[in-house]
Amino acid sequence: MVDANQYWDVKEAIYWMKELSGFGIHWIEEPTSPDDILGHATISKALAPLGIGVATGEQCHNRVMFKQFLQSGAMQFCQIDSCRLGGVNEILAVILMAAKCKVPVCPHAGGVGLCELVQHLSFWDYIAVSGTKDNREIEYVSHLHEHFKSPVLIQNGCYMPPQV
């Protein structure tokens, strides 16, 4: 995976990912401006023959933007950010739209204890929507775990369900 963090313009993203394609890259994350849906679609189309997907969405604030990303084929991996979306209902709407479009949801979990929240969204996706863990990934950021009574537990590269 490569995280461009919105640094490149469309042509640069395509150029650099073609240059790096020999390394077996799974996806390019946030290759360009998060508001440039058509730019993401252009990048997605150009990288498809190389087997490189586009992961984006952590900067999206509502289901309308996600709908446009999904309908235009601009994302192959949907990265919801539970703190930027307008609540649980908005999150669930995006997860359901992504499932309809057969796009896996890989929640963004950087900073502010998001790991502790997004694990539940991924569990819900698995149990109630997709029924699969294929192509699903969650970021793991551990620098704030000491502030939680029951921080996320990772074993063998997998999130472990919290114990009641």
Residue pairs with C-beta under 8 A, 6 or more apart in sequence:
1 25
1 26
1 27
1 28
1 29
1 55
2 17
2 20
2 25
2 27
2 28
2 29
3 29
3 30
4 13
4 16
4 28
4 29
4 30
4 31
4 32
5 29
5 30
6 30
6 31
6 32
6 33
6 34
6 59
8 16
8 31
8 32
9 32
9 39
10 31
10 32
10 36
10 39
10 42
10 43
13 28
13 31
13 32
13 43
14 42
14 43
14 46
14 47
17 25
17 28
17 31
17 43
17 47
17 50
17 52
18 46
18 47
18 50
21 50
21 51
21 52
25 52
26 52
26 53
27 52
27 53
27 54
27 55
27 76
27 77
28 43
28 47
28 52
28 53
28 54
28 55
29 55
29 56
29 77
29 79
30 55
30 56
30 58
30 59
31 40
31 43
31 54
31 56
32 39
32 40
32 43
33 39
34 56
34 58
34 59
34 60
35 59
37 65
37 68
37 69
37 72
37 74
38 72
38 74
40 54
40 56
40 69
40 72
40 74
40 75
41 72
41 73
41 74
43 54
43 74
44 53
44 54
44 73
44 74
44 75
44 76
45 73
47 53
47 54
53 75
53 76
53 77
54 74
54 75
54 76
54 77
55 75
55 76
55 77
55 78
55 79
55 106
56 69
56 74
56 75
56 77
56 79
57 65
57 66
57 69
57 75
57 78
57 79
57 80
57 81
57 94
57 108
58 79
58 80
58 81
58 84
58 108
58 110
59 81
59 84
60 66
60 69
60 80
60 81
60 84
60 85
61 84
61 85
61 86
62 85
62 86
62 90
63 85
63 90
63 93
63 94
63 97
66 78
66 80
66 94
66 97
66 98
67 97
68 74
69 75
69 78
70 78
70 97
70 98
70 101
70 103
71 101
75 103
76 103
76 104
77 103
77 104
77 105
77 106
77 135
78 94
78 98
78 103
78 104
78 105
78 106
79 105
79 106
79 107
79 108
80 91
80 94
80 95
80 105
80 107
80 108
80 118
80 121
81 107
81 108
81 114
82 91
82 107
82 114
82 117
82 118
82 121
83 112
83 114
83 117
85 91
85 94
91 121
92 124
94 105
95 105
95 121
95 124
95 125
95 129
96 129
98 104
98 105
99 105
99 125
99 129
99 130
104 130
104 134
104 135
104 136
105 121
105 122
105 125
105 130
105 136
106 135
106 136
106 137
106 138
107 114
107 118
107 121
107 122
107 138
107 139
108 114
108 118
108 139
109 115
109 117
109 118
109 138
109 139
109 140
109 141
110 139
110 141
111 141
111 144
112 144
113 144
113 147
113 148
114 139
114 141
115 138
115 139
115 140
115 141
115 142
115 145
115 151
115 152
115 159
116 148
116 150
116 151
116 152
118 138
119 138
119 152
119 159
119 161
119 162
122 136
122 138
122 159
123 161
125 136
126 132
126 133
126 136
130 136
138 159
140 152
140 154
140 159
142 151
145 151
145 152
150 162
150 163
152 159
152 160
153 159
153 160
153 162
154 160
